[in-house]
Amino acid sequence: MFLASPPGNPGEWRRIVVNMQRTLVIALLVLTAIGSSCSPPPNVVGVQSYGTIVGRVLDATTNRPIPQALVSVGSLFTANADKQGGFVLTGVPIGNQVVEVHAPGYTFVSKRIFVLQNKTANARYIRLVPAALPAGQATLPPPATPSPSPAPSASAAASQSPAPTSTPTTAPTPTPGA
């Protein structure tokens, strides 16, 4: 309520202002209490509709599974690939999601997947490319691949003469003082 002219008594004017301030503070406290009772608990994710993502992590050069690869959607939804490279991410919010895959010795890969409510989205095969080794890093040579030798036939063995064998010769060692 606004007064056109201040009341004649200065104490009365002060009383009106103090009452308005008290009313305003009480109103703000009531609104704050009502507002905080309507908000969800702090540990609840804002989305209440979820789905699942499945897939398999493979080496892009050998098509072999990469066990223990870290698969994630954001920072809340993570899983490790099993021995066959398979993974399952449950409780993923619906909508467009980015699946990120990390594994030691491989480059990082991300793939966009659309998740539907209470459905399983298949990310299929996520193939990781081996990372290049830094210069100067020691590596083991690949193991030798045995090659089978053809078995000679009986007629071919009879027509061929055996190859001469050579025995190693030793050079004479000089005697001291000679």
Summary of the structure (lengths in Angstrom):
residues: 178
radius of gyration: 40.3
end to end distance: 134.5
largest distance: 143.2
contacts: 344
relative contact order: 0.13
helix: 20%
strand: 30%
